[in-house]
Amino acid sequence: MIQEKERFKQLFLTALNHTTGKQVEQATDQEAYVALSTVIAKYIQEKHQNSEKQVSSKQVYYFSMEFLIGGLLQTHLSYLALEETAENVLEELGFSLDNIKVCENDPGLGNGGLGRLAACFLDSFASLNLSGHGVGLRYRYGLFNQWIEDGRQFELPDQWLSEGYMWEYRKPSEALDVLFGGQVQSFVQNGKLHFQQVNAEIVRAVPYDIPIIGYQTNTVNTLRLWAAEPTSDQVLIKAKNESDGSDMLTYQRKLEELSDFLYPDDSTDDGKIVRLKQEYFLVSAGIQSILSNFEEKQLAWSDLPSLLCFHINDTHPAFLIPELMRILIDEKGLSWEEAWEITTQSVSYTNHTTLHEALETWPENWVKVFLPRIYMILVEINERFCQQMWQKYPGDFDRIAQLALIADGKIKMAHVAIVGSHAVNGVAKLHTEILKKKEMRLFYQAYPDRFMNKTNGISHRRWLMLANPSLTKLIKAAIGDEWLQSPKQLIKLLPLQTDPIFLEKLQQVKHDNKQLLANHVQKELGMILNTDAIFDVQVKRIHGYKRQLLNILHIIYLYREIKNNRMKSFSPRVFIFAGKAAPGYYFAKQIIHLIDTVANVVNQDYDVKDKLQIVFLENFSNQLAEKIIPAVDVSEQLSTATKEASGTGNMKMMMNGALTLGTMDGANIEIFDKVGAENIYPFGLSAKQVLHYQQSNEYVARDIYHTDDRIRYAVDQLVTVEDFVKDEQTFQDIYHALLTYNDEYFVLKDFDDYVKQQEKISSDYQERNVWNQKSLMNIAYSGQFSSDDTIASYASDIWELR
Ligand code: 26V
């Protein structure tokens, strides 16, 4: 122990001197952060060298355009069991570990759930000793930073690399080329037809590797992020050919900018060509490097599917399918049939949405121009697939037209992904059923065995152990720490529901966490929160289907009731919101403005001061989520049934003892099934009812508006200069979305049921002992939602890992 401490100290001092040239007394926290990370990186490197020697089993490559990995310093310290040593050493040298931790940047390389899921999966791979690696893009700027002024969202570039990034290793020696555009030439050689892409624009792909370690395991996997750079030869040629130096720079910038930005998830068509190129860049670079490693082993290509799995996270990396075909056929000389067998046996695909606007398609013309050889292969895949379907369903033109990969000038990426994979999964039971019965029905009929469910999960280590140390301590004292390795062991907490002392402690932990969040809010917004109130939280991307509008309309109504002293058994509330709106998503931005407008009135009204507070925390991120989630009492999961594929925030909050107020949508249903009706607040239309109303046109929002006085008041406040708004215009589009355009997301339809459950929450919270029991039940059953379980299930059913 003492030896360990001395070694650590020496390494730290050397690193500090090396990176700053300073003596310890002059170093800033930021400099100490750099030195500390350097030391930890050394420990990881040592582990890595051992890990690589051990690796022999099947490897999974998880391709994703997004990885929201969050801060790694705390994770590394904890997983390497170095926290105490680091804390002691730093203290001796006059630093505080807490101050150093806040120097870490949070790489925002994702939009939300899909990217965070990928990060949780990496954590589980390594912690389960599985060889699972991430393949992604190293965006120079992550998702924009959100800044709110006067209720309006401004977007600032996320310069996460400005201070350098401590956990990555640039590997220029493993750089390779990715080709865009040009023409495809064919020629015959040795009686065989060959294809070659000529006059192409060549972009150099340079990998940056981030080691991923497991919790108390020896496995070190890799997250490989690719960055675009100009190919030096090309730049030279350009420079030689063109006398104007600035043109060369422009050209260079053009190549580099390929990996500049992460696209927000509902960005419009503008600039989408870069997104198309990004998708191909990711898969081409990723697969080329994996295959060149495979070739070094000198095995037969037919062995590939038993050694490598390529998983595509949504359709964004679906060009992997034609790219793998291209390499196997054009570069390795395999026949179409051999290549197709290898491809379909090694690729699998997860669908993350049935929202129509989010199902990816690409204009045929763009693919033809920018990926000419890929386009030819897609045409051929489509041709062969349609023929196969023709044999299966002779004469059924309609069906085949709907199944086709290419139709109406568009390439349907979900169709490409399904046809080119051996397994397709949804991310929660309901979502998978919707895929099978509705969205992908014809594919399910054609390939019933290919479809399966894999309900999402979250890393209980990050979202409980690291994010909520006081709850972790309490749980450990009660049931030991086996649950850290086997999260289902959390179920051992169940008997404690009859232990009043434990429940008291649980309540105290929640209160302490609320105080920590309140301190943060006071620092950021200067607002003092009532920590005895219910912390009622909705934090996630701002979107019509997630229905932040339902939440805020309810608050508008509550305000009137409280003002008029009509609330009977009301428990004071602090409503907390956070989330980004995509820059081009006008409606979502209006919602932020509305929340801010209502907050300004409510927070300044002395009459409701102790009962109602509203907070919008700007720039939602992994790090902010870690502050908020331990403090949640009520977890708002309000999506219109059928729309939220799974949700994962719901699981994080449940695991931290929050009670869910949610629709029967996505994984909320599975949370309901686990905790039982007593310990959750479900409300609203079921998926079946939503589908019925969508088909029948029986829903008339105006009828509800006219018959329900509460709704009429709340909706009218959007356009009436009375309690909240300053003019009739600002929120008229929200008003019209509800009444003129008939409330696409059934906000008004679900309002009554939502209010009832909110009232029930208010009265239940007053029986604190009972509430604490419910909270405990949620924690006890949350082990089911650990991503360890999810990954174990992918591993056995899809990837067939040992
Ligand atoms: C769409 C697009 C379209 C254009 C440009 C970039 C981009 C990026 C992301 C997306 C949306 C992908 C779908 C998605 O994020 N789904 C979410 O996945 C979570 C993890 O499975 C799940 O919990 C959420 O319910 C689901 O909405």
Residues whose N, C-alpha, C, O or C-beta is under 5 A from the ligand:
A	BS01	26V	G113 L114 L117 Y263 P264 D265 H352 T353 A358 V427 E644 A645 S646 G647 T648
